[in-house]
């Protein structure tokens, strides 16, 4: 193994949540009078922390989102997770192989700690993630594309950035990993390859990942 730590993004890489959350985000913004299609949401917000939604809406429309926007949005999404959410195909097998081979790994997500845990519990991936392997943009205050979250995860896991590989599916995540000085493997199951410019390597099937990391 070329790396001492594998850092996974969560949404769209481990749990198949991006279609659900972006569908609900687009609908809620539109409900508030900010016309947003599903495709708009994927383009503008996929892989970002919630503060980016507030910042972009304010920048583009001059409108501040309601104070309870995050709470209402998460309540809707978590309810949908309970009904619909599954793991990304092949993710559990990758985690099982890394664990069996003794390769350190963790998750570093723009999502909140609550969102990460709800997703893992619902999909059964919680068995692979003890508390000390879970990192959120909440821990650093500045989400992707800033490198802060990945650097924080590496520091907490005791690994130099140059010895880390990041698995990402969003342009913002790829930018953050590159800025952190880490190799990044771009997962193209939902994101066109051309949008993951800067990735060390691209792949479309999670089953390919273990061999790519060797």
N, C-alpha and C positions, 0 to 999 in steps of 0.2 A: 504494500500500500504506500503510495507516494505521500499521503497526508497523515497528519497526526490528529486531525479533527474534521468531521463532516458536519457542516451547519446547514440545516434544512429550513427553508421558508415553510410556512404551514399551509396557508390557503392556496389551493390549486396544486400543491406539491405533495402534501401528505393527506389532506382532507379535500374532497371534491366540492368545495364550498363556493368557489367564485361564481358559478352560474346562479346559485341561490341568492347570495348576498348582493350581487350587482343587479339582479332583477328587482329585488326589494328596494335597493337604494334608488334606482331609477324611478320606480313607482312613487316612492315617498317624496323625492325631490319634485317630481311632476305634480304631485298632490299639493305641494306647497307653492305651486305656481312657477317652478323653475323647470321648464320643459327639458327632460333628460331621457334619452332612449337607453335601452340596454347596452347598445354598442357605444354610446357616449360614456356610460359608466365604466365599461371595461377600459376604454381608451384613457380616461382621465383619472380614474380612482383605483384601478386594480393594483393591488400590492401596496397601497398607501395607508398611512394611519388616518384616523378620523379627523385630525386637525387639518389635513390637506383638503378634505371636503369643505370644511368651514372656510378655509382660506381662499379656495378657488371660487366658491360661490360669492363670497364678499367681493373679491377682486373683479369678477365678471359682471355682477348684477348690482353691487352696492347693498345687497340684502344680507342681513345677519340671520342665520338659521335659529330656530327657537332654542331656548335654553335646555329644553328636554329632548332635543333632536337625537342625541346619541342614545339615550335611554329608550326612546320609542323605537328607533331603528333596531337596536340590539334585541329588544323584546320580540319584534316581528321576525328577525332573522333566526333567533334561537328557537322560536316556535317552529319555524320552517325546518331548521336543522333536525329537530326531533322527528319530523315526519319524513324527511327526504335525504338527509346527509349520509353519504358513504365515504369510505376511504378512496383515495386515488388508486386505481388498479395497479397492483404491483408494489405499492408503498410498504405494506406490512412485510412482504417478502424481503425487500431491501433492508428494512430495519432488523429483521430476524438474522439476516446474513451478517450485517455489521456487528450485531451483538455476539453472534457465534464466533466471529473472527477476532473479537476483542478490539474492534476499531471504535474509538470514542466518537460520539455524535451528540448533537443537541438540536433544538429548534429555536429560531430567532425570527419572530413574526411582528409585522406591523400591528397586528390585532392585539386586543387587550388580553390580559391573563385569563379573564373569564371566558372570552371567546375561544382561546386556545383550548382550555380545559373542557368546555362544552363540546367542542368538535372532537376532541380525543375520546372523551367518554362515550359520545354517541356512536363513534365509529369503531370503538374497541382498541384504538391506538394508544390509549392511556397506559397500557401494560408496558409500553416501551419507553415511557418518559417519566422518570422520577422528577421531583420538584427542581433539583439542581440542574436539570437538563433543559429547562424551559425559560426562555427570555422573550420579553415583549418590549415594544417601543415605549411602553409605560415606564420601563426601567431607566431610560435615558432621556426621555422628554423630546427627542428629535427623531422623527421616523425617516425611513428611506425616502429619497436617495442619499441622505447623509450616511456616512459610514459608521456612525456612533454605535448603533445596535450590534453590528457584526464585530466591531472591535471590543465592545463590552462582553459579548458572549465568549470571544476567544480569551480575553483576560480572565474571566471567571472560570473558564475551563483549563486555564494554565497552558495555553498553546500560542505560539507566535503567529501573527497574521499570515506570514508567508508559508506556514505549514498547514493552512486551512483551505478546504474546498467548500464553496457555497453552492447549494442547489436552489435555483430560483426560476420562476416562471413569469416575472414581470419586468418591464424595462426599468422601473425605479429600483427594484432589487438588484438587478445586474449592475446598475450604476453605483449602488451602495457598496457592493462587493468589490468592484474594481477600485473604488475610492479607498477601500480598506486595505488594498494591496493583496487581495485574495484571488485565487482562481475561482471561476464561477462557471457552473454547468447549467446551461439554459434549457429548460424543459418546454418544449414547443407543442404540447398537447392542446393547449388553448390559445397560445400566443403565436402569431406569425413569426417565423425565424428572423425576418428582417427587422422586427422591433426589438430583438434582443442583441443588438449590436454591442460588441465588447465582450461577449461571453467567450470563455476559453474554448468551450465546445458546446454544440447543440445536440439534443437528443429528444426523441418523440415518445419513447416507450420506457417507462420506469424500470422495466426489466433489463434495459441496456446499462443502467448506471453502475452497478458493481464492477463490470469489466472496464468501464471508462475511468474509474478511479484508481485502478491498479498502477 
